[in-house]
């Protein structure tokens, strides 16, 4: 187990290095950030001065070497726009995204478990078809559209929640609800199919023949054995959302998370900040993948590391 | 008995007035900006979200009149040009900074030197590139020295925020960028990162105290969310509303913005060297239709130049280049145009409806028989193309914002040979631009710019398309008239 985790951590470091280098290359070929930073009217002399200040006139390999050292020291330098350490800016944004994504996934999991098990328990019935189709519809609605509809109804019409902002429950309800849609729909489908598969297997028939209670069969046997498939989907979605997939929802609701920060940074071509963001995001995804993998052993004792 | 009544009524009236005054003094508003400021050090960044806030926290030596755009006294009471390159400014006395320090000549000189110091790396230092030095004459007089005669110096100074020397010299960068200290009518209360910034009235402000007591700025990037927040009554003022929203807004104000959309011709290489074809393209485009159809009237056709009437150097004799497709076809024939490909490069997403307008323009040009090839680039690629003459396409879509409101800006950047965005070259015109830049007689200088405007109209540098209007969504209870320079001064707002 310990050996497995150490091995995975080494993989993680390799992945983060790889991703960082990729981002370095991409950011350095999309155009000169000096042009984005200065007003359109700036003179050539001003452009050259800023290029020099930012070290962008150094040979690209030297810039890459400086950059690699900065990753090892975990010091990405100051954000070009905000003039404060880049990593600090990113870390300050994590709590807001964490609150949003964790609440949304908790909600999604509760909804999905209820609906998914119900559908699996009564396969082929009207209720099963209703739930399955509803989840398909859920996946198809783009989150920014759902967000706007919810704002129009609950904030503008009813006046129950705030349209945007951060800080209280009244601010959080709509973004959490919006964000839970797609993960809930994904999870309903996974839960339904994997629980239904378990319910069809022979050990369930045996258990039923022994007279085990249905509720025990459902939760202790079927759901537990379906847990690995659910955990895979959950971990996959959770990591993605935490790492910026929630950006559209954050932007619509003016939620000060990492997603809005990334959108903003890309527009401004703030390289140090962008690199700190990608580093953090890659790290988060790797950690969540690791936790997901370890959880398999917990649900299924036959898996050994 | 009657006497008693009088007393009671007097007391009641007095009480009512007091209560009323207390209520007035409690006036609070919420303004939604499009994003969070990157810093609140107004001398450092070129950032509209920041400026919306810092313009209320800092005073400048001079301030522009919101209608005429003429510089008027602010922290400087009067000024004199002593020689071609030296100016003397008499400063206002009994002015206090938010930290209680008195405003002196030292602060003024420090503020000027700080922003022009190359080591400070100010993103707006270009606005002050003609200033070489500043000196203290006595406690309330300073001297500013320029590198040559500078007719725009006064306008430049309306962009130079005056900071407190003692505080800015001795504080750490992260303090300076988040806890600004100026002499303005409002002072900072707090900045909740990612959420909002609150400012409140400064009790020792030197001028009349404004009616609004405090302001919270929220950051809402998404246009439709700002609209929803305004409709839900959460905010009083929303920036950058879209023309389509007008019907839904509780109330709104518009003013012609500083943004001019235009096409730039490459007169140095390729097919657009031919003046007749450049004129044909000007005739081919229906600017009225663009303003009406795409912006629902919230834009006005540019009057043959990239300037509003209040700009220094605006030529009143020029009008919108006429729309005349027949004439365009004739000119093309006269020019011997033979279906050669004309490249039009544009971008999408930076300015309102930039993609739509490029498509409309391309189809108008192709309607008169020009074989136009429209290409959209990413913002970064577009910028690289704009600033690199080697990459200049035949026609390039761009937008120009002249924030000094003086035509020197435009001629230096877009017309003069080798200017950062120039794809034009005419030695005679270059000479005229240089002479105008150093001409201190405003009447003569105005004439020179009118002459230049006519020259680049007749031998077109491009096509001035439209001047956008800025639209602010406003709650029913807020009273405010937007300024020609687009600044949002809370001191000019009040609640009904």
Interface residues (C-beta under 8 A of the other chain):
Chain A: X30 X31 X32 X33 X35 X36 X37 X38 X39 X40 X41 X42 X43 X44 X46 X47 X49 X50 X53 X81 X82 X83 X84 X92 X93 X96 X148 X151 X152 X155 X156 X159 X162 X163 X164 X165 X166 X167 X251 X252 X253 X254 X256 X257 X260 X263 X264 X267 X268 X269
Chain B: X35 X36 X38 X39 X44 X45 X46 X47 X118 X121 X123 X124 X125 X126 X129 X173 X174 X177 X192 X193 X194 X195 X196 X218 X219 X220 X221 X222 X224 X225 X228 X229 X231 X232 X233 X234 X378 X379 X380 X381 X383 X384 X386 X387 X398 X400 X401 X402 X403 X409 X413 X420 X421
